Amino acid sequence: MTGPLVLGIESSCDETGVGIVRGHTLLADAVASSVEEHARFGGVVPEVASRAHLEAMVPMIEAACREAEIRLDDLDAIAVTAGPGLAGALLVGVAAAKALSVALGKPLYGVNHLAAHVAVDVVEHGALAEPTMAMLVSGGHSSLLLVPDVTNDVRSLGSTIDDAAGEAFDKVARVLGLPFPGGPQVDRVSREGNSAFVAFPRGLTSGRDMERHRFDFSFSGLKTSVARWVDARERAGEPVPVADVAASFQEAVVDVLTRKAVLACREYGVNDLLIGGGVAANTRLRAMAQERCDTAGIRLRVPRPGLCTDNGAMVAALGAAMVARGRVPSALDLPADSSMPVTLVQV
């Protein structure tokens, strides 16, 4: 194994992740999730997430070092998610990374959460093609990115203008009486359903919308359409076929995501598409993306499900790439930026 040895810290939402990467090789990926603490509220509570990060940070750092069989002194650098994310949650990770950097005398890289979701695939499928088209889909983001260089050149082609895909999954799951988090639950029940049962709308795909929002996404109208359909059914005293509604909703989301991603690849002349973020673990999204990429002659890369959700490995992978490319480290007064734009890879 060759390449810089980097520890990455991720604390943007409800997972406390610490990963260790040497070059393109993943040595450790320790994750503590507070999702069960948020489940009774039906969504992530920022203060609960922040406190969970405080409790889990040191144990996760220790666990990652044990798994990788390294000492902290062995590290070449520390990387941390500086944004975007929940402000309080980000602050916990940034403070921990700063403390490690000062105590160990190691350079510090404050990186973008979304760029890290792109970079993580190098530990599974090797170096990224340059350029790569990346579609990131999660609870907070639905983005199409042109990525000539993941360490300093990420360009936004489109993003969500309202609900992100993962957010829509959670809200529809709630309407259907499924537990939180909704994404895995909708995916699970959809396998028993008929995806053509209800013709739900495909947001921002009409002629005029494609002119103004060619690579943007909107799932708020779809979510509302599902809620109204279910309400009408219940008012009529008829049972709600949960699996069929879930499958029809999921098909609408996946259809729009994959259609726009392949279109972006074609129009920008990019032959490689990477899908990342928590929703990338969805089985129907993976299947439809593969079908459409095969038809279009596009190479598809999707990390394994455990690397799609938030984790420290993705931050370490981006940090290692930055060290390898000779990027200048961040200053010790780097901020935690909850609204950090995707085009800013490092602070």
C-alpha positions in Angstrom: 0.0 0.0 0.0 1.3 3.4 -0.9 0.0 7.0 -0.6 -0.7 9.4 2.2 -2.2 8.1 5.4 -5.2 10.3 6.3 -7.8 10.2 9.1 -11.2 11.6 8.1 -14.0 12.9 10.4 -17.6 13.2 9.3 -20.3 14.7 11.6 -22.6 16.7 9.3 -25.8 15.0 10.4 -26.6 12.0 12.5 -23.6 9.7 11.8 -20.3 10.1 13.6 -17.9 8.7 11.1 -14.1 8.2 11.4 -12.3 6.6 8.5 -8.6 6.0 7.7 -7.3 5.7 4.2 -3.9 5.2 2.7 -3.9 6.4 -0.9 -6.8 4.5 -2.4 -6.9 1.8 0.2 -9.5 1.9 3.0 -8.0 0.7 6.3 -10.8 1.6 8.7 -14.4 2.9 8.7 -15.9 3.3 12.1 -19.5 4.8 12.2 -21.8 5.5 15.2 -25.4 6.4 14.2 -27.9 8.3 16.3 -30.8 7.5 14.0 -32.7 5.5 16.6 -32.6 8.6 18.9 -34.3 10.6 16.2 -36.8 8.0 15.1 -39.5 8.9 17.6 -39.4 12.5 16.3 -39.8 11.4 12.7 -36.6 13.3 11.6 -33.2 14.4 12.8 -33.2 16.8 15.8 -30.0 19.0 15.5 -29.4 19.2 19.3 -29.7 15.5 19.8 -27.3 14.9 16.9 -24.7 17.2 18.3 -24.8 15.6 21.7 -24.5 12.2 20.1 -21.4 13.3 18.2 -19.8 14.5 21.4 -20.3 11.2 23.0 -19.2 9.1 20.0 -16.2 11.1 18.6 -13.4 9.8 20.8 -14.6 6.1 20.8 -14.9 6.2 17.0 -11.4 7.6 16.6 -10.0 4.9 18.9 -12.0 2.2 17.0 -10.7 3.4 13.6 -7.1 3.3 14.8 -7.5 -0.2 16.2 -9.1 -1.4 13.0 -6.4 0.2 10.8 -3.7 -1.0 13.3 -2.0 2.4 13.3 -1.1 5.1 15.9 -2.3 8.7 15.5 1.4 9.7 15.2 1.6 7.6 12.0 -0.9 9.9 10.2 0.2 12.3 7.4 -2.9 14.5 7.7 -6.3 15.0 9.2 -9.4 15.8 7.1 -12.8 16.9 8.4 -16.2 17.8 6.9 -16.5 21.5 7.2 -19.9 21.8 5.5 -22.6 21.7 4.5 -24.7 20.2 7.3 -26.1 20.9 10.7 -24.1 23.7 12.3 -23.8 22.2 15.7 -23.0 18.8 14.4 -20.3 20.1 12.1 -18.8 22.1 15.0 -18.2 18.9 16.9 -16.2 17.3 14.1 -14.3 20.4 13.2 -13.3 21.0 16.8 -12.1 17.4 17.1 -10.1 17.7 13.9 -8.4 20.9 15.0 -7.5 19.4 18.3 -5.9 16.4 16.6 -4.1 18.6 14.2 -2.6 20.8 16.9 -1.7 17.9 19.2 -0.1 15.8 16.5 1.4 18.6 14.5 -0.3 17.3 11.3 -1.8 19.3 8.5 -5.6 19.8 8.5 -8.0 19.8 5.5 -11.5 21.1 5.9 -13.5 19.6 3.0 -16.9 19.7 1.4 -19.3 16.9 2.4 -20.6 16.6 -1.2 -17.2 16.4 -2.8 -16.3 13.7 -0.3 -19.3 11.6 -1.4 -17.7 11.7 -4.9 -14.2 10.9 -3.7 -15.1 7.9 -1.6 -15.6 5.6 -4.6 -11.8 5.6 -5.2 -11.4 3.1 -2.3 -13.7 0.7 -4.1 -13.2 1.2 -7.8 -9.9 3.1 -8.1 -9.1 6.5 -9.5 -11.9 8.7 -10.8 -12.1 9.5 -14.5 -11.5 13.2 -15.2 -14.0 14.5 -15.8 -16.7 12.5 -14.0 -20.4 13.3 -13.9 -21.6 12.9 -10.3 -25.2 12.6 -9.1 -25.5 13.0 -5.4 -28.9 12.0 -3.8 -29.5 12.1 -0.1 -31.8 13.5 2.6 -30.5 17.0 2.1 -29.2 17.1 -1.4 -30.1 16.1 -5.0 -27.3 17.5 -7.2 -25.8 17.0 -10.6 -22.1 17.9 -10.7 -19.5 18.0 -13.4 -16.2 17.0 -11.7 -13.0 17.7 -13.6 -10.9 17.3 -10.4 -12.6 16.3 -7.1 -9.8 18.1 -5.1 -10.4 21.6 -6.5 -12.8 21.7 -9.4 -16.5 20.7 -8.9 -19.1 22.5 -11.0 -22.8 22.5 -10.2 -25.1 21.8 -13.2 -28.3 21.4 -11.2 -29.8 20.8 -7.8 -33.0 20.4 -5.9 -35.3 23.5 -5.8 -37.4 22.2 -3.0 -37.4 18.7 -1.3 -34.4 16.5 -1.9 -35.0 13.0 -3.0 -34.2 11.4 0.4 -36.4 14.0 2.2 -39.3 13.0 -0.1 -38.7 9.3 0.7 -39.0 10.1 4.4 -42.2 12.2 4.0 -43.9 9.7 1.8 -42.9 6.9 4.2 -44.6 8.8 7.0 -47.8 9.2 4.8 -47.8 5.4 4.3 -47.2 4.6 7.9 -43.7 3.3 7.4 -41.0 3.9 10.1 -38.2 6.5 9.9 -35.8 6.6 8.1 -38.1 6.2 5.2 -35.8 5.5 2.3 -34.9 1.9 3.2 -38.5 1.2 4.2 -39.9 2.4 0.9 -37.3 0.4 -1.0 -38.1 -2.7 0.9 -41.9 -2.6 0.5 -41.7 -1.5 -3.2 -40.2 -4.9 -4.1 -43.7 -6.4 -3.6 -45.5 -3.6 -5.3 -46.6 -2.6 -8.9 -44.6 0.5 -10.0 -47.2 1.3 -12.6 -50.1 1.2 -10.2 -50.3 5.1 -10.0 -48.9 7.4 -12.6 -47.4 10.0 -10.3 -45.9 13.2 -11.8 -42.3 13.6 -12.9 -41.2 17.0 -11.6 -39.4 19.4 -13.9 -39.5 17.2 -17.0 -42.0 19.1 -19.1 -40.9 21.1 -22.1 -40.8 24.5 -20.4 -39.4 23.2 -17.2 -36.6 21.5 -19.1 -35.7 24.9 -20.6 -35.5 26.7 -17.3 -34.5 23.8 -15.0 -32.8 21.3 -17.3 -30.7 19.6 -14.6 -32.6 20.7 -11.5 -34.9 18.5 -9.4 -38.2 19.0 -7.6 -39.9 16.3 -5.5 -42.3 18.5 -3.4 -45.1 18.2 -5.9 -44.6 14.4 -6.2 -44.7 14.1 -2.4 -47.9 16.2 -2.3 -49.5 14.1 -5.1 -48.9 10.9 -3.1 -50.3 12.5 0.1 -53.5 13.6 -1.8 -53.9 10.2 -3.4 -53.7 8.4 -0.1 -56.0 10.9 1.6 -58.6 10.5 -1.2 -58.4 6.7 -0.8 -58.9 6.9 2.9 -61.8 9.3 2.7 -63.5 6.9 0.3 -63.1 4.2 2.9 -60.9 2.1 0.7 -57.6 0.4 1.8 -54.3 1.9 0.7 -52.2 -0.5 -1.2 -48.9 0.5 0.5 -46.6 -1.5 -1.6 -48.1 -0.3 -4.9 -48.1 3.3 -3.9 -44.5 3.1 -2.6 -43.3 1.4 -5.8 -45.1 4.0 -7.9 -43.6 6.9 -6.0 -40.1 5.3 -6.0 -40.4 4.8 -9.8 -41.2 8.4 -10.3 -38.2 9.6 -8.3 -35.8 7.1 -9.9 -37.1 7.9 -13.4 -36.3 11.6 -13.1 -33.0 11.1 -11.4 -31.6 8.7 -14.0 -33.1 10.5 -17.0 -31.4 13.8 -16.1 -28.1 12.2 -15.1 -27.8 10.4 -18.5 -28.9 13.5 -20.3 -26.1 15.5 -18.6 -23.5 13.0 -19.5 -24.6 13.1 -23.2 -24.7 16.9 -23.4 -21.4 17.4 -21.7 -19.6 14.5 -23.4 -18.8 12.7 -20.2 -18.6 8.9 -20.3 -18.5 8.2 -16.6 -21.3 8.6 -14.2 -20.9 8.2 -10.4 -23.9 8.1 -8.1 -23.4 8.8 -4.4 -25.2 9.8 -1.3 -27.6 7.8 0.9 -30.3 7.3 -1.7 -27.7 5.7 -3.9 -28.2 2.6 -1.8 -31.7 2.3 -3.3 -31.9 -0.9 -5.3 -34.3 0.4 -8.0 -32.1 3.5 -8.5 -29.1 1.3 -9.0 -30.9 -1.0 -11.4 -32.5 1.7 -13.6 -29.2 3.7 -13.7 -27.4 0.6 -14.9 -29.9 -0.1 -17.6 -29.9 3.4 -18.9 -26.1 3.8 -18.7 -25.6 0.5 -20.6 -28.0 1.7 -23.3 -26.2 5.1 -23.6 -22.7 3.6 -23.5 -21.9 5.3 -20.1 -19.7 3.7 -17.4 -21.6 3.7 -14.1 -19.9 3.7 -10.7 -21.8 3.3 -7.5 -20.1 2.7 -4.1 -21.3 -0.2 -2.0 -24.3 0.8 0.2 -22.2 1.3 3.3 -20.1 3.9 1.6 -23.1 5.8 0.2 -24.4 6.9 3.6 -22.4 9.4 5.5 -19.1 8.0 6.8 -15.5 9.0 7.7 -14.0 7.0 4.9 -15.3 9.5 2.3 -13.7 12.4 4.1 -10.4 10.5 4.5 -10.4 9.6 0.8 -10.8 13.2 -0.3 -8.2 14.3 2.2 -5.8 11.7 0.8 -6.4 12.9 -2.7 -5.7 16.5 -1.6 -2.4 15.5 0.0 -1.4 13.5 -3.1 -2.2 16.5 -5.3 -0.2 18.8 -3.2 -3.2 21.0 -2.1 -2.4 23.6 0.6 -3.8 22.6 4.0 -6.6 24.6 5.6 -5.9 27.2 8.3 -6.5 26.3 11.9 -9.3 28.9 12.1 -11.3 27.2 9.4 -15.1 27.6 10.0 -17.9 25.1 10.1 -20.1 26.3 7.2 -23.6 24.8 7.3 -24.4 26.2 3.8 -21.0 25.6 2.2 -21.5 25.6 -1.6 -20.6 22.5 -3.5 -18.2 24.4 -5.7 -16.0 25.2 -2.7 -14.2 21.9 -2.2 -12.0 23.1 0.7 -12.0 25.9 3.3 
